[in-house]
Amino acid sequence: MAVPAAAGAAYGVTAPDPPLPAAAAADTPAPSSPASSGDEFPQLSPAIAAKLDSAIRGVMTEAQVPGVIVALSAPGKGEYIRSFGIADKATGRQMNPGLYMRIGSETKTFTVTALLELVDQGKVGLDDPIGKYVSGVPNGDRITLRELAGMRSGLYNYSMDEDFFKALTSDPQRPFTPQELLDYSFKHPVNFAPGAQFEYCNTNLILLGLVVEKISGVPLHDYIAQHVVRPAGLKHTLFPTGAEFPNPHAHGYTNQTATGQVEDATDWNPSWGWAAGAMISDLQDMRTWAKVVATGTLLTAATQAQRLETDSTGISDTGYGLGIFKVEGWIGHNGSLPGYESLTIYLPEEQATLVVLLNTDILHDQIEPSTLFGKAITEIVTPDHVYNLPKPTEPAASTPPATSPPASTPTTAPPTAPSTTPPTRPPY
């Protein structure tokens, strides 16, 4: 999933960095700037780079992560860009910073940005009820677009539905339509009254994607490409309409299967994530996007301010705004779907950017590996702002796509055993 959002100043975005070549050297540090005056964020010197290398390798070993790509930077402090491990277990091909990766719930930041652009154009209002745009929504006359974007709708998360799970595990290449996803949700009663509490829910984003389509008159993937990706200067970011995956890309590995065995999920169709989790990007584009989304480059200052108004999530020092979170001062989102995880965050007071992309979603002691990397890195460079989500909040389904049919008997066994119970963690 992701968690919460926050406040930040409107710093404009610089021109995007040129894309890294596919053959960028693994484990090779980017040159660092000369020593600085010594405020909180350190100069990314060889000594700091060595500490980061050690911390990242430690997480990889502890959590058994096949490969990871990391980029860390702040104005005047240099850059740290590294890749570690392997991109393909079958061939031994190494990870490198130029690979395409699936980004899961980071898609939510694009979908909500598209919605907020329409708000700025006066075509839709955040306090409009969803029933104005989509029929058949439980409490549709009461749930607002703001509550959907802020994860406070009370709607049932389709990702948790047992029939959805069975459909997903029976054929990971099958396409799902947005209406099919909503049908899995709407057969359940609502969990709470609109606005009553925070609950991360992929159903919310499917509805917002449909609003963008209805108001704009174009498919969501086209709208995001034309009005979000292109204006942000992103050159390697796309919203797939099927299982397509540009080359070069890393292979992704998951144990979120019907058998509980680790499988290669690279070519699983992400249509079941659609507006909530289907997008693809690369390290360089996500570095640019981290600042764009956190500072509101594509939005008016007033709308961005509303986006960054966070409500409590029940997790200490973590709040969620409109499709964006704030964790210990870091603003952004994480993502997880079978085989891949991502973390893209920005620290306004230091204008620092951190992006982590990895090719597994397998939990370690029930913690997302992206969280483990974020914590290890920020403990070194921003000890007063340590990124840490103490429990899984960016779920990767506890039982997503598998190539074999699910077991016939429901079980409460952990995800390493066969199961036909619905996911305990939503898929992104």
C-alpha positions in Angstrom: 0.0 0.0 0.0 1.2 3.1 1.2 0.4 5.3 4.0 -0.1 9.0 4.6 0.8 12.5 3.4 1.9 15.9 4.5 2.7 19.4 4.1 5.6 21.0 2.2 6.6 24.2 0.5 6.1 24.7 -3.2 9.6 24.4 -4.6 9.3 24.1 -8.4 10.8 21.1 -10.1 14.0 21.2 -12.0 14.4 19.7 -15.4 14.4 15.9 -15.2 17.8 14.3 -15.2 18.8 12.4 -18.4 17.9 8.7 -18.3 20.6 6.4 -17.0 22.0 4.0 -19.6 20.9 0.4 -19.2 24.5 -0.5 -18.6 25.0 1.9 -15.7 27.6 0.3 -13.4 26.3 -1.6 -10.4 27.7 -0.6 -7.0 29.4 2.4 -8.5 28.9 5.7 -6.5 28.0 8.9 -8.3 30.5 11.6 -7.7 29.8 13.6 -4.6 30.0 17.4 -4.1 32.7 19.0 -2.0 32.3 19.1 1.7 29.4 21.3 2.9 28.7 23.4 6.0 27.4 20.5 8.0 23.6 20.9 8.4 21.5 17.9 9.1 21.7 16.2 5.7 25.3 15.0 5.2 27.6 15.5 2.3 27.3 12.2 0.3 31.0 11.6 0.6 32.8 8.2 0.0 32.6 7.6 3.7 28.8 8.1 3.8 28.5 6.0 0.6 30.4 3.2 2.3 28.0 3.3 5.3 25.0 3.2 2.9 26.5 0.3 0.9 26.9 -1.7 4.1 23.4 -0.9 5.4 21.7 -1.8 2.1 23.6 -5.0 1.7 22.7 -5.9 5.3 19.0 -5.5 4.6 19.4 -7.5 1.4 21.0 -10.4 3.3 18.5 -10.2 6.2 15.4 -10.0 4.1 16.8 -12.2 1.2 16.1 -9.5 -1.4 17.4 -10.5 -4.9 18.1 -7.0 -6.2 17.6 -3.4 -5.3 18.2 0.0 -6.9 18.7 3.1 -4.8 19.0 6.9 -5.5 19.6 9.5 -2.8 20.3 13.2 -3.3 19.9 16.7 -1.9 21.0 20.0 -3.4 24.7 20.7 -2.8 25.2 17.3 -1.1 25.9 15.1 -4.1 24.2 12.0 -5.3 24.3 8.3 -4.3 23.1 6.0 -7.0 23.6 2.3 -6.7 22.3 -1.1 -7.8 22.9 -4.3 -5.9 22.2 -8.0 -6.5 20.5 -9.7 -9.5 17.7 -8.7 -11.8 17.1 -12.3 -13.1 17.7 -15.4 -11.1 17.5 -17.6 -14.2 20.4 -15.9 -16.0 22.2 -14.2 -13.1 21.9 -10.8 -14.9 22.8 -8.0 -12.5 20.5 -5.2 -11.4 21.4 -1.8 -12.8 19.9 1.7 -12.4 18.4 1.8 -15.9 15.9 -1.0 -15.5 12.1 -0.6 -15.7 10.2 -1.7 -12.6 6.6 -2.2 -11.6 5.8 0.5 -9.0 2.5 -0.7 -7.5 0.6 1.8 -5.3 2.8 4.7 -6.4 0.2 4.6 -9.2 -2.2 6.2 -6.7 -0.1 9.4 -6.7 -0.6 9.7 -10.5 -4.3 9.0 -10.4 -4.9 11.5 -7.6 -2.8 14.1 -9.4 -5.0 13.6 -12.4 -8.1 14.2 -10.3 -6.6 17.3 -8.7 -5.8 18.8 -12.0 -9.5 18.5 -12.9 -10.3 20.2 -9.6 -8.0 23.0 -10.6 -9.8 23.3 -13.9 -13.1 23.6 -12.1 -14.5 20.4 -13.7 -14.9 18.5 -10.5 -15.1 19.3 -6.7 -13.3 17.4 -3.9 -16.5 17.5 -1.9 -18.7 16.2 -4.7 -20.3 12.8 -3.8 -19.0 9.9 -5.8 -22.6 9.1 -6.7 -22.6 12.1 -8.9 -20.2 10.3 -11.3 -20.5 6.6 -10.6 -23.8 4.8 -9.9 -24.3 1.9 -7.6 -21.7 2.9 -5.0 -22.8 2.0 -1.4 -23.2 5.3 0.4 -22.5 6.9 -2.9 -24.6 10.0 -2.0 -22.4 10.6 1.1 -18.9 9.5 0.2 -16.9 12.4 -1.3 -14.0 12.4 -3.7 -11.9 13.8 -0.9 -12.8 10.9 1.3 -11.9 8.4 -1.4 -8.5 10.0 -2.0 -7.8 10.2 1.7 -8.7 6.6 2.4 -11.7 7.4 4.5 -14.7 6.1 2.5 -15.5 3.0 4.5 -15.9 1.0 1.3 -14.9 -2.7 1.4 -11.5 -3.3 -0.3 -12.0 -5.5 -3.3 -8.5 -6.9 -2.8 -9.7 -8.7 0.4 -12.6 -10.5 -1.3 -12.4 -14.3 -1.4 -13.9 -14.5 -4.9 -11.4 -11.9 -6.2 -8.6 -14.0 -4.7 -9.8 -17.1 -6.4 -10.1 -15.4 -9.7 -6.7 -13.9 -9.4 -4.9 -17.0 -8.3 -6.6 -19.1 -11.0 -5.1 -17.1 -13.9 -2.5 -14.3 -13.2 -2.5 -13.3 -16.8 -6.3 -12.6 -17.0 -7.5 -9.0 -17.4 -9.9 -7.4 -15.0 -12.1 -4.5 -15.8 -12.7 -1.6 -13.3 -16.4 -2.7 -13.0 -15.4 -6.2 -12.1 -13.1 -4.9 -9.4 -15.9 -2.8 -8.0 -18.3 -5.7 -8.1 -16.1 -7.6 -5.7 -16.3 -4.7 -3.3 -19.9 -3.7 -3.5 -21.3 -7.1 -2.6 -20.0 -6.4 0.9 -21.5 -4.0 3.5 -19.5 -0.8 4.1 -17.0 -1.0 7.0 -17.8 2.4 8.5 -19.5 5.7 7.9 -17.8 8.1 5.4 -15.0 10.0 7.0 -15.2 8.1 10.3 -11.7 6.6 10.1 -8.7 5.8 8.0 -8.6 2.5 6.1 -6.4 1.9 3.2 -8.6 0.6 0.3 -7.8 0.1 -3.3 -11.5 0.4 -4.2 -11.3 4.1 -3.6 -8.8 4.6 -6.4 -10.7 2.5 -8.9 -13.6 4.9 -8.4 -11.4 8.0 -8.8 -9.9 6.5 -12.0 -13.5 6.3 -13.3 -14.2 9.9 -12.3 -11.1 11.0 -14.3 -12.3 9.1 -17.3 -15.9 10.4 -17.1 -14.9 14.1 -16.7 -12.0 14.0 -19.2 -13.7 11.8 -21.8 -10.5 9.8 -22.4 -9.2 6.5 -21.0 -7.3 6.9 -17.7 -4.0 5.7 -19.1 -4.1 8.2 -21.9 -5.1 11.1 -19.6 -2.2 10.3 -17.2 0.2 10.0 -20.1 -0.8 13.4 -21.6 -1.6 15.4 -18.5 0.6 14.0 -15.7 3.6 12.0 -17.1 4.5 14.2 -20.0 4.2 17.6 -18.1 6.3 16.2 -15.3 9.1 15.4 -17.8 8.9 11.7 -17.2 10.3 9.7 -20.2 10.2 6.1 -18.9 6.9 5.9 -17.1 3.8 4.3 -18.4 0.3 3.0 -17.5 0.1 -0.4 -19.2 -3.2 -1.6 -20.6 -2.2 -5.3 -20.2 0.9 -7.3 -19.1 3.3 -5.3 -21.4 6.6 -4.5 -19.7 9.3 -2.5 -21.6 12.8 -3.8 -21.8 15.2 -3.8 -20.1 13.3 -4.8 -16.9 14.0 -6.7 -13.7 12.3 -10.0 -13.0 10.1 -9.9 -9.9 9.7 -12.7 -7.3 6.9 -13.3 -4.9 5.6 -16.0 -2.5 2.1 -14.5 -2.6 0.8 -17.6 -4.5 -1.7 -20.3 -4.0 1.1 -22.8 -3.2 3.1 -20.4 -1.1 6.2 -21.2 -3.2 8.3 -18.4 -4.7 7.4 -17.7 -8.3 8.5 -15.3 -11.0 5.7 -12.7 -11.2 7.3 -10.6 -14.0 4.5 -11.1 -16.6 1.5 -11.2 -14.3 -1.2 -8.8 -15.6 -1.5 -5.8 -13.3 -4.9 -4.8 -14.6 -6.3 -5.9 -11.3 -4.5 -2.9 -9.8 -5.6 -0.4 -12.5 -5.8 3.1 -11.1 -4.5 1.8 -7.7 -1.4 0.0 -8.7 -0.7 -0.9 -12.4 2.0 1.6 -13.5 5.7 1.0 -14.5 8.6 3.4 -14.2 12.4 3.6 -13.6 14.7 5.1 -11.1 15.4 8.3 -12.9 11.8 9.1 -13.5 10.8 8.3 -9.9 13.5 10.7 -8.7 11.9 13.5 -10.7 8.4 12.4 -9.6 9.3 12.4 -5.9 9.7 16.2 -6.0 6.9 16.9 -8.5 4.3 15.2 -6.4 5.5 16.4 -3.0 5.8 20.0 -4.0 2.8 20.3 -6.3 4.5 21.3 -9.5 1.5 20.3 -11.6 -1.2 21.8 -9.2 -2.2 25.2 -7.9 -0.8 26.1 -4.4 -4.2 25.9 -2.9 -5.0 22.5 -4.2 -1.6 21.1 -3.2 -2.1 22.5 0.3 -5.3 20.5 0.5 -3.6 17.4 -0.8 -1.0 17.6 2.0 -3.5 18.1 4.8 -3.0 14.8 6.6 -5.2 12.8 8.9 -4.0 10.3 11.4 -3.6 6.7 10.3 -3.3 5.3 13.7 0.5 4.8 13.2 2.8 7.1 15.1 4.1 10.1 13.1 2.4 9.0 10.0 -0.5 10.8 8.2 -2.3 10.3 5.0 -3.4 13.2 2.7 -4.9 12.9 -0.7 -3.2 9.9 -2.3 0.1 10.7 -0.5 1.6 10.1 2.9 3.9 11.8 5.4 6.1 9.5 7.5 8.5 11.3 10.0 8.6 14.3 7.6 9.1 12.4 4.4 6.4 12.9 1.8 5.5 10.4 -0.9 4.2 6.9 -1.3 5.3 3.3 -1.4 4.2 0.5 -3.7 3.9 -3.3 -3.6 2.5 -5.9 -5.9 3.6 -9.4 -6.6 7.3 -9.4 -7.3 8.0 -5.7 -6.8 8.2 -3.0 -4.2 9.0 0.7 -4.4 9.5 3.7 -2.2 9.6 7.3 -3.5 9.8 10.0 -0.9 10.9 13.7 -0.5 12.0 15.6 2.6 11.0 19.3 2.0 13.3 20.9 4.6 16.4 19.3 3.0 14.9 19.1 -0.5 16.2 15.5 -0.3 14.9 12.7 -2.5 15.1 9.0 -1.9 13.9 6.3 -4.3 14.2 2.6 -3.7 13.1 -0.1 -6.3 13.4 -3.8 -5.6 12.3 -7.0 -7.2 10.5 -8.9 -4.5 7.5 -8.2 -2.2 8.3 -11.0 0.2 7.9 -9.8 3.8 10.6 -10.1 6.4 9.1 -10.6 9.9 5.9 -9.2 8.5 7.6 -5.9 7.4 7.8 -4.7 3.8 11.4 -4.9 2.5 11.0 -1.4 1.1 10.4 -0.1 4.6 13.5 -1.9 5.8 15.6 -0.2 3.2 14.0 3.2 3.8 14.7 2.9 7.6 18.3 1.7 7.1 19.1 4.6 4.7 17.4 7.4 6.6 19.0 6.3 9.9 22.3 7.3 8.3 21.4 10.5 6.5 18.4 11.9 8.4 18.5 10.5 11.9 15.9 13.0 13.0 13.6 11.9 10.2 13.8 8.1 10.1 11.3 6.5 7.6 9.7 3.6 9.4 6.3 1.9 9.1 6.1 -0.4 12.0 3.7 -2.8 10.4 2.8 -3.7 6.8 0.9 -0.9 5.3 1.8 -1.3 1.6 0.4 -4.8 1.2 1.2 -7.2 -1.5 -1.6 -9.7 -1.6 -1.1 -12.5 0.8 -2.3 -14.7 -2.0 -2.0 -13.1 -5.4 -1.6 -14.6 -8.8 -0.4 -18.1 -9.1 -0.3 -20.5 -12.1 -1.8 -23.3 -10.1 -5.4 -23.5 -8.8 -5.9 -22.7 -5.2 -6.3 -25.5 -2.6 -9.8 -26.6 -2.0 -9.9 -26.2 1.8 -9.6 -22.7 3.4 -6.8 -22.4 5.9 -5.4 -19.8 8.2 -1.9 -21.0 7.6 0.8 -18.4 6.8 1.4 -17.4 3.2 4.0 -20.0 2.7 1.3 -22.7 2.9 -1.5 -23.2 0.4 -4.5 -21.0 1.1 -7.9 -20.1 -0.3 -8.6 -17.4 2.2 -8.8 -13.9 0.8 -5.6 -11.8 1.1 -4.8 -10.4 4.6 -2.8 -7.7 2.9 -4.2 -5.8 -0.2 -2.2 -6.3 -3.3 -0.5 -3.0 -3.3 
